[in-house]
Amino acid sequence: MNSPKEISLQDLKAGVADGSVVVVDVREAIEWDAGHMPHALFNPLSAFDTKLLPSGVRVVLSCRSGSRSKSAFAMAQAAGRTDVDTHFAPGFNGWVAAGEPVER
């Protein structure tokens, strides 16, 4: 199986700003409620539904630190979503460590 592509913080921010990237957060509800990236969509790994993933934009999967987003990538690939091929490896922890804004 392939590994997901990685995206840098700068490219992630630029893509979200210009609308070419949608972040899909696969952490669980308690983590999401505690804080998440602005404009991210919520699709927790425990109930991950590939039908809820947007089309026509670059979908970037994200979790706390990169592990669950790889699992979500494998699920998306198995469901035939070859267009879902990128994750933000540093995850939410990396986002916060870089001083980026958090929504609640």
N, C-alpha and C positions, 0 to 999 in steps of 0.2 A: 504494500500500500504506500502511496505517496505521503509525504509530510506536507503540512500547510506552509505556505509562504509566510514570511514575517514582514511586518510593516513597522517603520520607525515612528516614533512619537511625532516628529515633525510632519511626516507624510500623512499620518492619521489625522492630525489636527487640520491640515490643509484640505484633505478630502472631505472631512465633516463640514468644514467652513464653506466649501464650494458645492456641497451636495452630492459629490460623486462617491462618497463612502457612508455606509450606515454601520454603526457598531451594534452588534448583538451580544448582550451580556448573558452568559449562561450560568452565572452564579445563582444560588438559591435565594428565595424571597427574603429571608432574614438579612442576608448580605446586601441585596438590592435596596431594601428599605433603609439600611444603615447609611447608604450613599452609593451613587453610581455616576458614571460619566454623563455629562449633559448630552441630550439628544439620543442616548442609547435606547435600544429596544430590549425588552425583557423576555427571555425564552430560556428558562432554567433547564439545566441538563437533566434533572430528574424527570422532566416532562417535555423534553426537547421535541419540538414539532417542526420538521423541515418545511411543512406547508406554510408556516408563519414567516419564513425567511423572505425578505423582499427580493424582487427581481429587477434587473435593469440598472442596478448600482453595484458597486463593489461592497460586498458584505465582509465585514471584519469581525470575527468571533473574539470574544474577550471573557476572561474569568478573573480569578484572584491573582494567579501567578503563571498562567500558561498551560497548565495540565488539562483542566476540563475543556478548555477551548480546543485542544487537540482531539479530545474524545468527541466533541460536537462536530468537528471537521470530519472525522471518520464516519459519523452517523449521516452527515449531509452527503458525503461521497457515496455511501452505501445506498442512499435514497435517490441517487442519480443527479444530485445537485453539484455537478462539476464546476459550476460558476462560483461556488462557495469554496474558496481555496486559500484564504488568508486569515491569520490570527495575530493579535497583538500580544507577543510573547511576554512582555513585562506585566501584562494584566493590570487590574485595578491597583494593585500595590505599586507598580511602576508609575502609573498615572499620578497617584497621590504623592509619591516620593519626588516627582518632578514638579510638584507645586501646582498642578492643574486643578481647575475648579471641580467641585463635587455637588451634585444635586441630591436632594432628599425628598 
